[in-house]
Amino acid sequence: MTNSIINRIARVVFGGSLIIATMSVTTAPLGGFAILPLIAIPMILSGIYGENPLGELVAAPFDTMKSQVASYIAKIFKHDTATV
């Protein structure tokens, strides 16, 4: 995951919109809306401080799989083709 400025700003804006959505609920029991600030706070903090531990945990297995697939494809195309 990259720490570009656009990515960080998007995380802060999306987290803020989750908090605003929770505050705009007019019914007394929040129900499922109560979980939105719990999702929003780590997103805002990761946008402010530039570290995304959850994204890094998710990205690590995918990076490993991508490298394994790339090496497998390189092995396939490295072999000579059979001529008839």
N, C-alpha and C positions, 0 to 999 in steps of 0.2 A: 504494500500500500504506500502510495506516495504522500508526502507531507506538503503538497503544493498549497499555495494560498487559497486557490479556488475551492479545493477540497475542504480546507479548514473553515472557510467562510460558510460553505454549504452545510457543514455539520452544525455550526452555531445557529444558522437560520432555521434549519429543520428542527433542532432541539427547542428553539424558542417557539416555533409554531406548534409543537406538541404541548408546550406549557400553556400557550394561548388557547389552544383547543380545549384543554382541561378547564381553564378558567371561564370559558364561554358556555359551558354546560349549565343549563338553568334548572335541571331537576335536582332534588335534594340528595338522593343516593347516587353517587357517581358511577358505581358499577365498574364496568371495564375501563372507563376513562381514568380511573385512579392509577392505573399502571403507566399511563403516558409520561408523567413526570419522572418516574423511575427509569424510563428509557431515555428521557431527554437530558437528564443531568449528566450522565457519563458522556453523551454526545457533545454537549456544550463544553464540558471540561476538556475533552480530547481536542476539540477545535481551538480552544484558547491556548492550551499548553503544547499542542502539536504532536502529542504522542497518542497512539490509538492501540492500546493493548489488546482489545478484543479483535480488531482488524488484523493485527499481527498474528494472533493465535489462529485465526481462520485462514489467513493467507499462507502460513507455513506448510500445511499439508498440500495445498494446491500447487505451490511452487515445486514441491518434491515430485508430485505427479506430473507436472509439466516437463520437468527435466527428464524424468524417466521415459515419457512418451517421445520427447525429442531425441533421446539417445536411441530408442527403439527404431524410430523412423530413419535415423541416420544409418543404423545398421542394415535396415532393409534396402535402402537405396545405394549403399556402398558395394553390395555384392554385384558381380557381373550378371548380366542377363543371359539366358541360354539362347544360343543361335541354332536355328533349324536348317 
